[in-house]
């Protein structure tokens, strides 16, 4: 009897754990670029899902940013059909003209397409191929941006976005394991040239910074960075729960917030209350920055009669008679 390669087994075990709670009402979709991580994820899902009574589908996205991208997407789709994925979809997206840099624009376009197809097919979950190495890179990028705990928490293993359950089964799997798994299965991954393009921050972290940290601090640094994200995420969940209760207590008539109820809160809780309230007012989360929350906080703890705080989306917030209101 053939011995299963350990990396193949590791990926399959990770996928099985992620899928155990998924209801069989619709397919589970794999987002697959054809790279080693998502290809290993797709191969494991094709094996595991039927054994759990689940139907596996696949989506690949053509960003149109590279020569031959349409052919690459079609090649991924043909492979998916050949191994039994159903449904199989190719999503072509337009990246140009979107706000932010090219990485952010491509990511936004990709997630819109993926979640749209997941809703249209009634998918029970959408599986993404981010690995432990991706998580470590995300933590380093968050540190470089001066991000707070939300950024340092990295990517969650599960999350609901626009009514779609996103699952990241491979956050405890190394990138090298996915490459080895593909080789063991006779699969040839696509090598995305953007992954080695130094004009992208993540590529520089992947190709230069993280290897330098491994050389300086040892191979355990990748797992330690990923574990840091997990620990911070747990703290975030506890603080978010406290903030939800505090927000309910601080509500004033007319939809505002009572300053007296906010002032004595610990800063970590108070700023979460203000962020959640700003989102309720309609401020887009992607544009809501630390400077906006700090200015709102000043209306509470450093009141000097200052004028309104203008939130993203053109939302003015003022303090009047002990109440923050928009």
N, C-alpha and C positions, 0 to 999 in steps of 0.2 A: 504494500500500500504506500502510495506517495506521501511524503512528509510535507505538511503545510508549512511554508516559509513563515517564520515568526512575524515579520512585518505585515504579511497578508493577514495573519491571525489577529494582530494588534488592531488593524484598521477594522476588521469585521467585528471584533468585540466592541470597539468604540461605537460603531454604527448600531449594533444591536442594543446597547445601553440607551442610546439616544432615541431609538424607535419604540422602546417598550411601552411608552405611554401614549403612543399615537393611535387614534381611532381609525378603523379601516373604512371610514365613510367615503374617502376619496383617495387619490394617489398620493404618494410621497414623491416630491419632485427634487431632483438633484440639479443644482446649478453647476454646470461643467464647462470650463473654458477649454479643456483638453490638456491643461497643465498637469503636472504629476500629482499635486494635492487633490484636485477635483476629480481627476481620472481614477485615482485609487479609491476615492470616496464613492464614485459612481460604480466601480466594479464591486466594491463591498456591498453597496446597497442592492445591486442586482442579485447578489447571492443571498443577503440576509432578509430583505423585505418579503419575498414570497414565503419564506419559512416562518414569518410572523403573521401571515395572512394579509399582507399589505401589497398593493400594486405600486410598482415603481415607475415613475416617469422622469424625463430629463429635459432641461432647458439649457440651451447655449446661446450666448449673446454675441452678436457681431456689432462691435463699436464703430466699425468703418474707419479706424484710425491707422491701419497698417495695410500695406499691399498684401493681397491674398487672404484678407480676414474673412471674406464671404466663403471662400473655398474651405478654409479651416473650420468654420462653423458647420458647413455641410458635411465635412468629413466626420466631425464629432457626432452629428445627428445620424449619419449612416451607421457608425459603429454602435450607437445606442440602440437603434432599431434591430441591428443584427444580434444583440444579446438580450433582446426581449423587453426593452423599456417601452412603456405605453402610458401616456402619450409622450411624443418627442416633439419639441418645438424649437425653432430657431427664431430669436428675436433680434431684429435689426433696429438699432437706436441711433439717434442723432445727438452728438455730444456738443458740437459747435454752438456757441451762443448762450450756453448755460453759465450761470454765475460761478465764481471761484476759479481755481486753477484747473488744469487738465485732469489731474487725478480726481479732484472732488467732482468735477462735471461728469466724468466717466462713471464714477461710483453712483452718483445720483441717477443718471440715465439707466444704469444697469439694474439698480434696485427697483426703480419704477417698473421696468419691463418684467423683472422676475416676480414681483408681488402681483402685478397685473395678471400675468399668466397663471399664477397660483390661485388667485381668486376665480378666474374664468374656468379653471379646471376643477374647482372644488377641492384643492389639495389639502390634505391633513397637515402637511408640514413642508417647508422648503429647506433643503439641506445645503449648507455652505461648507467649503473645503478649507477653512482657516485652521492652521496647525499651531502647535505650541510656539514655533519660531515666529509665526505671524503675531501671536499674542505678545511675545517678548519685544518685537519691533514696535508694536503699538504702544507699549508702555514707555519705551525710549522716546518715541516721537511725542508722547504726551508730556514727558519730563522736559523735553526741549522747548515745547510751547509754553511751559509754565502752567500746564493744566492742573486743575484741582482733582479731588478724589474721583469725580466722574470720569475724567480722562485716564487716570491711573488704573481704574477698574478694568480698562481694556474692553474686549469684546465679550459679551455674555454668552454662555453656552446655549441659552434659549431666550427668545424675545419675540414679542408680538409687534408687527409693523403693518399698519393699514389693514388690520384684520387677518394677517397671515402669520403663522407661527414659524419663525426662523430658528433652525437648529444648527449648531456647529459641533458636530460629533468629534472632530479631530483636535480639539484644543489640548488634549493630553498626548497627542501623537507628534513625533518629530518629523520635520520635513524630509530628512534623510530616510525615514521609514516609508514614507509614501513613494519616494523614488525607488527604493528597493522593492517595495510591493509591486509597483508597475513592472519592474524588470522581471520579477519572479512570475508574473502573470503573462509575460510576453507582450506587454503594452508599451507603446512608444509615445511618451508625452510630448506635447508641444512646448517649445521653449519660447516664452514671451520675451521679445527683445526689450520691452519696457522694464522688465525685472532687473536688467543690468544697465539701464540708461541712467547715468549720473545726474541728469537734469531733474530726476524725481527724488524727493527726499527719502521715501521709503527704500528706493533702490540703493541710496548711499548708506542708509542704516544697515540694509541687508548685506551689501557687498563689502563695506568698510568698517562701520562702527561695531556691529555685533561680533564679527570675527575678531576685531581687536580686543574687545572685552573678554571674549573666550580665551584668547591667548594670554591676556593679563591676569584673569581671575579664575580661569578653569572652565571646563565644559558645563559645570553646574549652573553657570550664570543664566542660561536660557530658561531652565526650569525654575530658577529662583525669581526671575522677572515675571514669569507666568504665574507663579504662586503669589507674588505680590498683588497682581491683578485680582486674583481670586479672594485674597484676604480683604483688600480694599472694597471689593464689590459687596462682601458680607457686611462690612461697616456701613457702606452706603445704604444698603437695604434697611438696616436698623435706624439710621438717621432719617431716611425718607419716611419711615412709618411714624416717627416722632413728629416730623414736619407736617404730615397729613393731619394728625390730631391737632397740632398747634394752629394750622390754617383754619380748621373748622371752628376753633375757639375764638380766633381773632376776627372772624367775619363781622362786619358792621352792616347796618341797614343800607340798602342801595348798592351793595356789592363791594364796598370798600373794606379796608382793614383797620382795626383799632390799634393805634400806636401803643397804647398802654399794654395791650396784650402781647405786643411784639418785643417791647424794649427789654424785658427781663429774660428773654429766651437766650440760650447759648448761641453764639454767632453761627456755628455750623448748622443749627436748626433754623435760626431766623433767616439766613440767606436762602436756605432751601424753600422756606415758606414764600419768600419774595419771588424766587424764580418760578415756583409753581403758580403763583398768582399772576405773574407777568404772562405766563403761557396761557392762562385762562382769559386774560384780556385780549389775546390775539397776537402777542409778540412771537414771531417765528423762532423756534428753538435754535436753529442753525445760526441765526444772527444775534441771538441774545448772549452778550459777552459779559465777562467779569466786570467791566467798567459800568455796565448798566445796573447790575445787581449792587455794586458798591455805591452807586449814586442813589438807588432806592434805599439802601441801608442807611445812608447819611440822612435821609428824611426822617428816619426813626431815631437814630442815636446821636446825630450831630446836627440837630435842627437849629438853623440860624436865620430862618425866614427866607431861605433860598427859593428860587422859582421852580417850575415844574421840571421833572425828569422826562426826557423824550425817549421812549422805548422804540426798538425797531418796529416798523410798520406805522410810524407816525403817531404813537399812542402817548399822550402826555399824562403823567401822574403827578398829582399835587398833594400837599398836606394842608388840611383845613380843619380847624377845631378838633385836632387829635385823631383825624381819620385820613388814611391814604385813599385817594379816589382817582379814577380815570375819567 
